[in-house]
Amino acid sequence: MKTSIPFFSLILLLLTMVIFFFPEPLLAQRMGHAGGGTRMGGGGNRSINGGSRTSANRPPSNNTWNRQSTGSRNMNPGIRQGTSAGTRDVNTGKRQDNTSGTRNINTGDRTSISNSRQNTNININSNRNVVVRPNPRPYPRPPYVYGGFRYSCYHPYVYHPFHPFYWGPMWHPWGFFVTTMAVTAISITVASQQYYYDQGVYYISGNGGYTVVPAPVGATITTLPPGNQTVVINETTNNYYYGGTYYEKTGNNYTVVPPTAGAVVENLPEGGKEVKIGEVTYVQVGETYYQPIVQDGKNMYEVVDVKEGS
């Protein structure tokens, strides 16, 4: 009896024999172009729609990657450069941003394009607070002597912690930087240096903007800023105090003067710092020392007369 093999079974048998005895041609056809891209398994190169990836050539030592979309990252030094996020150095904590300026993560300082506090090359040491004017009244108590200096005050020392006073949104401490000057500012020239004055604050221009500086001795204004305090110097003289600056009335104007020893004020500006001298803690603002005291039940500060000698 004759047995016939079905046609489809014969076809399946032939395909099995071809795959078993001739695998190379079929495997070679698997390497081709699909969607415009080329894939090479042995070399580790892959190009799909213009992109490139290198796997076999990746450096094992420095792990350097090049990424066209977000910039370049070097894994060892921790530096990443991008077109929008700027540059961050992980080791130093510095990041430079094209839109928001520079922030130092370690110190917390940030410089922005708008108003900010920043370190500048402008010398903010003017002739204010360098010299303390003596007071003609005699001191009722001996000076505090330490380290070859004599510290004289009219009131007894009563320590209380220093807290900088906030004079309002228009007042700024020394070193504050603004990019534009207010239209209400006036120009004042003292010792061939041009200043800008606005609401109790003095500026000089430079570095693409304006930096707050100590009020220059000799500068004259016509109106005192609101919130000023009257300071009694002696029986015939009063000073006016605002934001760390002292004024003396001259005719119808007010002229910046150095602080007078013995002057008592309630508030000291930002930028002051406590300084421990022997057993006494003073507050130093610029070159002026203030002794914490209590007057009429209120915490106050008295300008100290400091002289060399024991």
C-alpha positions as CSV (number, residue, x, y, z in Angstrom):
1,M,0.0,0.0,0.0
2,K,1.4,3.4,-1.0
3,T,1.5,6.2,1.6
4,S,1.5,9.7,0.3
5,I,3.0,12.6,2.2
6,P,0.7,15.7,2.4
7,F,2.0,18.7,0.5
8,F,2.1,21.1,3.5
9,S,4.2,18.6,5.6
10,L,6.7,18.4,2.8
11,I,7.1,22.1,2.7
12,L,7.6,22.2,6.5
13,L,10.3,19.5,6.3
14,L,12.2,21.4,3.6
15,L,12.2,24.7,5.6
16,T,13.5,22.9,8.6
17,M,16.4,21.4,6.6
18,V,17.3,24.7,5.1
19,I,17.4,26.4,8.6
20,F,19.5,23.6,10.0
21,F,22.0,23.3,7.3
22,F,22.2,26.9,6.0
23,P,21.9,29.4,9.0
24,E,24.4,32.0,8.0
25,P,22.5,33.6,5.0
26,L,19.4,34.1,7.2
27,L,21.3,35.6,10.1
28,A,23.1,38.0,7.7
29,Q,19.7,39.3,6.5
30,R,18.8,40.4,10.0
31,M,21.4,43.1,9.8
32,G,19.8,45.8,7.7
33,H,18.2,49.2,7.6
34,A,14.9,49.8,9.4
35,G,13.5,53.3,9.6
36,G,16.7,54.9,8.4
37,G,18.7,53.5,11.4
38,T,21.7,51.1,11.5
39,R,22.4,48.7,14.4
40,M,25.7,46.9,14.8
41,G,25.7,44.3,17.6
42,G,29.4,43.5,17.6
43,G,30.7,47.1,17.5
44,G,28.2,48.5,19.9
45,N,27.4,51.4,17.6
46,R,23.8,52.4,17.1
47,S,22.5,55.2,14.9
48,I,18.8,55.9,14.9
49,N,17.4,59.0,13.2
50,G,20.7,60.9,13.6
51,G,21.5,60.0,17.2
52,S,24.7,58.0,18.1
53,R,25.4,55.7,21.0
54,T,28.8,54.1,21.8
55,S,28.8,51.2,24.2
56,A,31.9,49.3,23.4
57,N,34.0,52.5,23.4
58,R,32.7,53.9,26.7
59,P,35.8,54.8,28.8
60,P,35.9,52.6,31.9
61,S,38.3,54.9,33.8
62,N,36.8,58.4,33.7
63,N,33.2,57.6,32.7
64,T,32.8,60.6,30.4
65,W,29.5,61.0,28.6
66,N,28.5,63.3,25.8
67,R,24.9,64.2,25.7
68,Q,23.7,66.6,23.0
69,S,20.3,67.3,24.5
70,T,21.4,68.4,28.1
71,G,25.0,69.3,27.6
72,S,28.0,67.3,28.8
73,R,28.6,65.6,32.1
74,N,31.9,64.5,33.5
75,M,31.2,62.0,36.3
76,N,34.5,62.3,38.2
77,P,34.8,66.0,38.8
78,G,31.0,66.3,39.0
79,I,30.7,69.1,36.4
80,R,27.6,69.3,34.2
81,Q,27.1,71.9,31.5
82,G,23.8,72.5,30.0
83,T,22.2,75.1,27.7
84,S,19.5,76.1,30.1
85,A,20.5,75.0,33.6
86,G,24.0,76.4,33.5
87,T,27.0,74.9,35.3
88,R,27.1,73.2,38.7
89,D,30.3,72.0,40.4
90,V,29.3,69.4,42.9
91,N,32.6,69.6,44.8
92,T,32.5,73.4,45.3
93,G,28.8,73.8,45.4
94,K,28.8,76.6,42.8
95,R,26.1,76.8,40.1
96,Q,25.9,79.4,37.4
97,D,22.4,80.0,36.0
98,N,21.7,82.2,33.0
99,T,18.4,83.3,34.4
100,S,18.8,83.5,38.1
101,G,22.5,84.3,38.6
102,T,25.0,82.4,40.8
103,R,24.4,80.6,44.1
104,N,27.1,79.2,46.3
105,I,25.6,76.2,48.0
106,N,28.2,76.2,50.8
107,T,27.8,79.9,51.8
108,G,24.2,80.4,50.7
109,D,25.1,83.6,48.8
110,R,23.2,84.3,45.7
111,T,23.8,87.0,43.1
112,S,20.8,87.7,40.9
113,I,20.2,90.1,38.0
114,S,17.9,92.2,40.2
115,N,18.6,93.9,43.4
116,S,20.8,91.9,45.8
117,R,23.7,91.9,48.3
118,Q,27.0,91.1,46.6
119,N,30.7,91.5,47.0
120,T,32.0,94.3,44.7
121,N,35.3,96.0,44.1
122,I,33.9,99.3,45.4
123,N,35.6,100.5,48.5
124,I,32.8,101.3,50.9
125,N,35.1,102.7,53.6
126,S,34.4,106.4,53.6
127,N,35.4,108.9,56.3
128,R,32.3,108.1,58.3
129,N,32.7,106.1,61.6
130,V,36.5,106.4,61.3
131,V,36.8,109.1,63.9
132,V,34.6,109.5,67.0
133,R,34.2,113.1,68.1
134,P,35.1,113.6,71.7
135,N,32.4,114.8,74.2
136,P,33.4,117.9,76.3
137,R,31.6,116.5,79.3
138,P,33.9,114.7,81.9
139,Y,33.3,111.0,82.4
140,P,31.8,110.2,85.9
141,R,33.6,106.8,86.0
142,P,37.0,105.5,85.1
143,P,37.5,103.9,81.6
144,Y,37.6,100.2,81.0
145,V,41.2,99.4,80.3
146,Y,42.2,96.3,78.2
147,G,45.0,95.5,75.7
148,G,46.6,98.9,75.8
149,F,43.3,100.8,75.1
150,R,41.0,102.9,77.3
151,Y,37.2,102.5,76.7
152,S,35.3,105.5,78.2
153,C,31.5,105.7,78.7
154,Y,29.0,107.7,80.7
155,H,26.7,104.8,81.5
156,P,27.5,101.5,83.2
157,Y,27.9,98.4,81.0
158,V,24.7,96.2,80.9
159,Y,25.0,93.4,78.3
160,H,22.1,92.6,76.1
161,P,22.2,90.7,72.8
162,F,22.7,92.6,69.6
163,H,19.8,92.5,67.1
164,P,20.1,94.6,63.9
165,F,17.2,97.0,63.4
166,Y,15.1,97.1,60.2
167,W,14.3,100.7,59.1
168,G,11.9,99.7,56.4
169,P,12.0,98.5,52.7
170,M,13.7,101.6,51.4
171,W,16.7,101.3,53.8
172,H,19.6,99.1,52.8
173,P,22.8,98.1,54.6
174,W,26.3,98.8,53.4
175,G,27.2,96.7,50.4
176,F,23.7,96.3,49.1
177,F,23.6,96.5,45.3
178,V,20.9,97.8,43.0
179,T,20.9,97.8,39.3
180,T,18.9,101.0,38.9
181,M,18.6,104.2,40.9
182,A,15.3,105.6,42.1
183,V,14.0,108.7,40.4
184,T,13.7,110.4,43.8
185,A,17.5,110.1,44.4
186,I,19.6,113.3,44.4
187,S,23.3,113.6,43.5
188,I,25.7,114.8,46.2
189,T,29.5,115.4,45.7
190,V,31.8,115.1,48.7
191,A,35.6,115.3,48.4
192,S,35.4,114.9,44.6
193,Q,33.3,111.7,45.0
194,Q,29.8,111.6,43.6
195,Y,27.1,110.0,45.7
196,Y,23.5,109.3,45.3
197,Y,21.2,109.9,48.2
198,D,17.6,108.5,48.6
199,Q,15.6,108.2,51.8
200,G,18.5,108.0,54.2
201,V,20.7,105.7,52.1
202,Y,23.9,106.7,50.2
203,Y,25.1,105.0,47.0
204,I,28.0,105.2,44.6
205,S,27.9,103.9,41.1
206,G,30.1,101.1,39.7
207,N,30.0,97.5,38.4
208,G,26.9,98.2,36.4
209,G,24.8,99.4,39.2
210,Y,24.9,101.2,42.6
211,T,26.3,100.1,45.9
212,V,25.2,101.3,49.3
213,V,28.1,102.9,51.3
214,P,28.5,104.6,54.6
215,A,27.2,108.2,54.6
216,P,30.1,110.5,53.8
217,V,31.0,113.0,56.5
218,G,30.1,116.5,55.1
219,A,27.2,115.4,52.9
220,T,24.3,117.8,53.3
221,I,20.6,117.2,52.8
222,T,17.6,119.4,53.2
223,T,15.1,117.0,54.8
224,L,15.8,114.2,57.3
225,P,14.4,110.7,56.5
226,P,11.2,109.8,58.4
227,G,11.8,107.8,61.6
228,N,14.9,109.7,62.6
229,Q,15.8,109.9,66.3
230,T,17.0,113.0,68.2
231,V,20.3,112.4,70.1
232,V,21.2,114.7,72.9
233,I,25.0,115.5,72.8
234,N,25.2,118.2,75.4
235,E,23.2,121.2,76.7
236,T,23.6,123.1,73.4
237,T,23.9,120.4,70.7
238,N,21.6,117.7,69.4
239,N,22.3,115.3,66.6
240,Y,19.8,113.4,64.5
241,Y,20.2,109.7,63.9
242,Y,18.9,107.4,61.2
243,G,20.1,104.1,59.9
244,G,23.5,104.3,61.6
245,T,24.1,107.9,60.3
246,Y,24.4,111.0,62.4
247,Y,23.3,114.5,61.2
248,E,23.9,117.9,62.7
249,K,21.6,120.8,61.8
250,T,23.4,123.6,59.9
251,G,21.0,126.5,59.1
252,N,18.1,124.9,57.2
253,N,20.1,121.8,56.2
254,Y,21.4,118.7,57.9
255,T,25.0,117.6,57.5
256,V,26.5,114.2,58.1
257,V,28.9,114.2,61.1
258,P,30.9,111.5,62.8
259,P,29.3,109.9,65.9
260,T,30.0,111.8,69.2
261,A,31.3,109.8,72.2
262,G,28.5,109.4,74.7
263,A,25.7,109.6,72.2
264,V,23.0,107.1,73.0
265,V,20.9,105.4,70.4
266,E,18.3,102.7,70.6
267,N,19.0,100.7,67.4
268,L,22.1,99.7,65.4
269,P,22.1,98.7,61.7
270,E,22.7,95.4,60.0
271,G,26.5,95.0,59.5
272,G,27.3,95.5,63.2
273,K,28.9,92.7,65.1
274,E,29.5,91.8,68.7
275,V,33.2,92.0,69.7
276,K,34.5,90.5,72.9
277,I,37.2,92.7,74.5
278,G,38.3,91.2,77.8
279,E,35.2,91.0,80.0
280,V,33.1,93.4,77.9
281,T,31.2,92.7,74.8
282,Y,30.8,95.7,72.5
283,V,29.0,96.1,69.2
284,Q,31.3,97.3,66.4
285,V,29.7,99.2,63.5
286,G,32.4,100.3,61.0
287,E,35.1,101.7,63.1
288,T,32.8,102.8,66.0
289,Y,32.3,100.8,69.2
290,Y,29.0,100.8,71.1
291,Q,28.6,99.7,74.7
292,P,25.2,98.1,75.5
293,I,23.5,99.9,78.3
294,V,20.0,100.2,79.8
295,Q,18.5,103.7,80.0
296,D,15.0,104.4,81.4
297,G,14.4,100.6,81.4
298,K,15.2,100.2,77.6
299,N,18.1,98.5,76.0
300,M,20.2,101.2,74.3
301,Y,23.8,101.6,72.9
302,E,26.3,104.3,73.8
303,V,29.1,105.4,71.5
304,V,32.4,104.5,73.2
305,D,35.4,106.9,73.3
306,V,38.4,104.6,72.5
307,K,41.9,105.9,73.1
308,E,45.3,104.2,73.1
309,G,47.0,104.1,76.5
310,S,46.8,102.2,79.8
